[in-house]
Amino acid sequence: MCWPRTWGQIFLPVLLSLFLVQLKRKEEKQKRKTSIEEGESCTQKNSCQLCTEDKKCIWCNEEKVCKKFCFPFAGCPFNSIFWSNCKVDMFGIVMLILTGILLIAFLWYCCAYYHFIHEANIYSRGVTVPVNTWDVG
């Protein structure tokens, strides 16, 4: 009498796992198909303006070709990639971002230094600070 229940406990997880694996494979096939279609849509564009209108595409100025945007590996030198515009290359955008970060850090440092000096002046007004003349010997 317990046999059907035992077999059900064995086969139910196996069948559910197989079903989920099949669903996952179907999703992966659809993703590959759409990524191939997106890559083909990028290769069909033959100018920088047309290419950079689509945020998924980059314009490689050295090869004069539109490619699908894949951040670490674009297949094009970093200083000849144009993304989202045709005036500033990717190297220029990264340098602008780094310059902004450095400017903000410098301003923060100046504000912190001013605050430190201001606090030091408040606490030292009207107070003579003795110089320590300790005898070492």
C-alpha positions as CSV (number, residue, x, y, z in Angstrom):
1,M,0.0,0.0,0.0
2,C,2.9,2.3,0.5
3,W,4.5,1.5,-2.8
4,P,2.6,4.1,-4.9
5,R,3.4,6.8,-2.4
6,T,7.1,5.9,-2.4
7,W,7.3,5.9,-6.2
8,G,5.5,9.2,-6.3
9,Q,8.1,10.7,-3.9
10,I,10.9,9.5,-6.2
11,F,9.4,10.3,-9.6
12,L,7.7,13.6,-8.8
13,P,11.0,15.6,-8.2
14,V,12.6,13.9,-11.2
15,L,9.8,14.8,-13.5
16,L,9.6,18.4,-12.1
17,S,13.4,18.8,-12.6
18,L,13.1,17.6,-16.2
19,F,10.2,20.0,-16.9
20,L,12.2,22.9,-15.5
21,V,15.3,22.0,-17.5
22,Q,13.2,22.0,-20.7
23,L,11.7,25.4,-19.8
24,K,15.2,26.8,-19.2
25,R,16.5,25.4,-22.5
26,K,13.6,27.0,-24.3
27,E,14.3,30.4,-22.7
28,E,18.0,30.2,-23.6
29,K,17.2,29.4,-27.2
30,Q,14.9,32.5,-27.3
31,K,17.6,34.7,-25.8
32,R,20.2,33.5,-28.3
33,K,17.8,34.1,-31.2
34,T,17.1,37.7,-30.0
35,S,20.8,38.4,-29.4
36,I,21.6,37.2,-32.9
37,E,18.9,39.3,-34.4
38,E,20.1,42.3,-32.4
39,G,23.7,41.7,-33.6
40,E,22.5,41.5,-37.2
41,S,20.6,44.8,-36.7
42,C,23.8,46.5,-35.6
43,T,25.8,45.2,-38.6
44,Q,23.2,46.5,-41.0
45,K,23.9,50.1,-40.0
46,N,26.6,51.8,-42.0
47,S,27.1,55.3,-40.4
48,C,27.9,56.5,-37.0
49,Q,24.6,58.4,-36.6
50,L,22.5,55.4,-37.4
51,C,24.6,53.1,-35.3
52,T,24.6,55.3,-32.1
53,E,20.9,55.8,-32.2
54,D,20.6,52.2,-30.9
55,K,22.1,52.0,-27.3
56,K,22.9,48.3,-27.9
57,C,25.3,49.2,-30.8
58,I,28.7,50.9,-30.9
59,W,30.5,52.5,-33.8
60,C,34.1,51.4,-34.4
61,N,35.7,54.3,-36.1
62,E,38.9,52.5,-36.9
63,E,37.1,49.7,-38.9
64,K,34.2,52.0,-39.9
65,V,31.7,49.3,-38.8
66,C,28.8,49.1,-36.4
67,K,29.0,46.3,-33.7
68,K,27.0,45.0,-30.9
69,F,27.9,46.6,-27.5
70,C,29.7,44.1,-25.3
71,F,31.5,46.1,-22.6
72,P,34.7,44.4,-21.8
73,F,35.3,42.9,-25.2
74,A,34.1,45.2,-28.0
75,G,36.5,43.9,-30.6
76,C,37.7,47.5,-31.3
77,P,40.4,49.7,-29.8
78,F,39.1,51.7,-26.8
79,N,39.9,55.1,-28.2
80,S,38.0,54.5,-31.4
81,I,34.7,53.3,-29.9
82,F,31.7,55.7,-30.2
83,W,28.7,54.9,-28.1
84,S,25.6,57.1,-27.8
85,N,27.2,60.0,-29.7
86,C,29.6,60.6,-32.6
87,K,31.5,63.4,-31.1
88,V,33.2,62.0,-28.0
89,D,34.7,58.5,-28.0
90,M,34.5,56.0,-25.2
91,F,38.0,57.0,-23.9
92,G,36.8,60.6,-23.7
93,I,33.7,59.7,-21.8
94,V,35.7,57.6,-19.3
95,M,38.2,60.5,-18.8
96,L,35.3,63.0,-18.2
97,I,33.9,60.7,-15.6
98,L,37.3,60.3,-13.9
99,T,37.9,64.0,-14.0
100,G,34.5,64.6,-12.4
101,I,35.3,62.1,-9.6
102,L,38.7,63.7,-9.0
103,L,37.1,67.2,-8.9
104,I,34.5,66.1,-6.4
105,A,37.1,64.4,-4.2
106,F,39.3,67.5,-4.3
107,L,36.4,69.8,-3.3
108,W,35.5,67.4,-0.5
109,Y,39.1,67.5,0.7
110,C,39.1,71.3,0.6
111,C,35.9,71.4,2.6
112,A,37.1,68.9,5.2
113,Y,40.4,70.8,5.5
114,Y,38.6,74.1,6.0
115,H,36.3,72.5,8.6
116,F,39.3,71.1,10.4
117,I,41.1,74.5,10.4
118,H,37.9,76.3,11.5
119,E,37.5,73.9,14.4
120,A,41.1,74.3,15.4
121,N,40.8,78.1,15.4
122,I,37.6,78.0,17.5
123,Y,39.1,75.9,20.3
124,S,42.5,77.7,20.4
125,R,41.2,81.3,20.7
126,G,42.1,83.0,23.9
127,V,44.0,80.0,25.2
128,T,47.8,79.9,25.5
129,V,49.1,76.6,24.7
130,P,52.2,75.7,26.8
131,V,55.2,74.4,25.0
132,N,56.4,71.2,26.6
133,T,60.0,71.3,27.7
134,W,60.5,67.9,29.1
135,D,63.8,67.1,30.4
136,V,65.1,63.8,28.8
137,G,68.0,63.3,31.1
